[in-house]
Amino acid sequence: MKNSPDKTVTEARVRVRYAETDQMGVVYYANYLVWMEVARMGWCRARGVDYSEMERHDGIFLAVAEANCRYRSPARFDDEVVIKVWLEEASSRMVIFHYEMSVGERVVATGHTRHVFVSSGIQKARCPERFRSVFGIAAGEPVEG
């Protein structure tokens, strides 16, 4: 059965701080990954997923298995960056989020992150049943591999 994740876009906004820029006056590349996390947590909160509660109550973590960022145009100090995020794919074992970061109409970066559900011992796990509908995961879907 094919999963149908909710591809509704959620937005987050950050104002570039001086400390986030490098010697060339542009945003240091690793900060884009931090902004992806800010947007991803906003996506979760908007859908009623309290990530810290999932860790505490369910003992399940969303570990980053892959992160990709394509830098297209520099962001600079005091720019307002809009980070759009949506869920691209989901299964009982993993989720993939996509991102688009813009300053005004100018896209500064795009990317994606792949996350796997793991236990506190970093063992394979599945998405808790109570969160499956949020991620568009079919009820009772078995764990792959």
Secondary structure as a PSIPRED ss2 file (coil, helix, strand):
# PSIPRED VFORMAT (PSIPRED V4.0)

   1 M C   1.000  0.000  0.000
   2 K C   1.000  0.000  0.000
   3 N C   1.000  0.000  0.000
   4 S C   1.000  0.000  0.000
   5 P C   1.000  0.000  0.000
   6 D C   1.000  0.000  0.000
   7 K C   1.000  0.000  0.000
   8 T C   1.000  0.000  0.000
   9 V C   1.000  0.000  0.000
  10 T E   0.000  0.000  1.000
  11 E E   0.000  0.000  1.000
  12 A E   0.000  0.000  1.000
  13 R E   0.000  0.000  1.000
  14 V E   0.000  0.000  1.000
  15 R E   0.000  0.000  1.000
  16 V C   1.000  0.000  0.000
  17 R C   1.000  0.000  0.000
  18 Y H   0.000  1.000  0.000
  19 A H   0.000  1.000  0.000
  20 E H   0.000  1.000  0.000
  21 T E   0.000  0.000  1.000
  22 D C   1.000  0.000  0.000
  23 Q C   1.000  0.000  0.000
  24 M C   1.000  0.000  0.000
  25 G C   1.000  0.000  0.000
  26 V E   0.000  0.000  1.000
  27 V E   0.000  0.000  1.000
  28 Y C   1.000  0.000  0.000
  29 Y C   1.000  0.000  0.000
  30 A C   1.000  0.000  0.000
  31 N H   0.000  1.000  0.000
  32 Y H   0.000  1.000  0.000
  33 L H   0.000  1.000  0.000
  34 V H   0.000  1.000  0.000
  35 W H   0.000  1.000  0.000
  36 M H   0.000  1.000  0.000
  37 E H   0.000  1.000  0.000
  38 V H   0.000  1.000  0.000
  39 A H   0.000  1.000  0.000
  40 R H   0.000  1.000  0.000
  41 M H   0.000  1.000  0.000
  42 G H   0.000  1.000  0.000
  43 W H   0.000  1.000  0.000
  44 C H   0.000  1.000  0.000
  45 R H   0.000  1.000  0.000
  46 A H   0.000  1.000  0.000
  47 R C   1.000  0.000  0.000
  48 G C   1.000  0.000  0.000
  49 V C   1.000  0.000  0.000
  50 D C   1.000  0.000  0.000
  51 Y H   0.000  1.000  0.000
  52 S H   0.000  1.000  0.000
  53 E H   0.000  1.000  0.000
  54 M H   0.000  1.000  0.000
  55 E H   0.000  1.000  0.000
  56 R H   0.000  1.000  0.000
  57 H H   0.000  1.000  0.000
  58 D H   0.000  1.000  0.000
  59 G C   1.000  0.000  0.000
  60 I E   0.000  0.000  1.000
  61 F E   0.000  0.000  1.000
  62 L E   0.000  0.000  1.000
  63 A E   0.000  0.000  1.000
  64 V E   0.000  0.000  1.000
  65 A E   0.000  0.000  1.000
  66 E E   0.000  0.000  1.000
  67 A E   0.000  0.000  1.000
  68 N E   0.000  0.000  1.000
  69 C E   0.000  0.000  1.000
  70 R E   0.000  0.000  1.000
  71 Y E   0.000  0.000  1.000
  72 R C   1.000  0.000  0.000
  73 S C   1.000  0.000  0.000
  74 P C   1.000  0.000  0.000
  75 A C   1.000  0.000  0.000
  76 R E   0.000  0.000  1.000
  77 F C   1.000  0.000  0.000
  78 D C   1.000  0.000  0.000
  79 D C   1.000  0.000  0.000
  80 E E   0.000  0.000  1.000
  81 V E   0.000  0.000  1.000
  82 V E   0.000  0.000  1.000
  83 I E   0.000  0.000  1.000
  84 K E   0.000  0.000  1.000
  85 V E   0.000  0.000  1.000
  86 W E   0.000  0.000  1.000
  87 L E   0.000  0.000  1.000
  88 E E   0.000  0.000  1.000
  89 E E   0.000  0.000  1.000
  90 A E   0.000  0.000  1.000
  91 S C   1.000  0.000  0.000
  92 S C   1.000  0.000  0.000
  93 R C   1.000  0.000  0.000
  94 M E   0.000  0.000  1.000
  95 V E   0.000  0.000  1.000
  96 I E   0.000  0.000  1.000
  97 F E   0.000  0.000  1.000
  98 H E   0.000  0.000  1.000
  99 Y E   0.000  0.000  1.000
 100 E E   0.000  0.000  1.000
 101 M E   0.000  0.000  1.000
 102 S E   0.000  0.000  1.000
 103 V E   0.000  0.000  1.000
 104 G C   1.000  0.000  0.000
 105 E C   1.000  0.000  0.000
 106 R E   0.000  0.000  1.000
 107 V E   0.000  0.000  1.000
 108 V E   0.000  0.000  1.000
 109 A E   0.000  0.000  1.000
 110 T E   0.000  0.000  1.000
 111 G E   0.000  0.000  1.000
 112 H E   0.000  0.000  1.000
 113 T E   0.000  0.000  1.000
 114 R E   0.000  0.000  1.000
 115 H E   0.000  0.000  1.000
 116 V E   0.000  0.000  1.000
 117 F E   0.000  0.000  1.000
 118 V E   0.000  0.000  1.000
 119 S E   0.000  0.000  1.000
 120 S C   1.000  0.000  0.000
 121 G C   1.000  0.000  0.000
 122 I C   1.000  0.000  0.000
 123 Q C   1.000  0.000  0.000
 124 K E   0.000  0.000  1.000
 125 A C   1.000  0.000  0.000
 126 R C   1.000  0.000  0.000
 127 C C   1.000  0.000  0.000
 128 P C   1.000  0.000  0.000
 129 E H   0.000  1.000  0.000
 130 R H   0.000  1.000  0.000
 131 F H   0.000  1.000  0.000
 132 R H   0.000  1.000  0.000
 133 S H   0.000  1.000  0.000
 134 V H   0.000  1.000  0.000
 135 F H   0.000  1.000  0.000
 136 G C   1.000  0.000  0.000
 137 I C   1.000  0.000  0.000
 138 A C   1.000  0.000  0.000
 139 A C   1.000  0.000  0.000
 140 G C   1.000  0.000  0.000
 141 E C   1.000  0.000  0.000
 142 P C   1.000  0.000  0.000
 143 V C   1.000  0.000  0.000
 144 E C   1.000  0.000  0.000
 145 G C   1.000  0.000  0.000
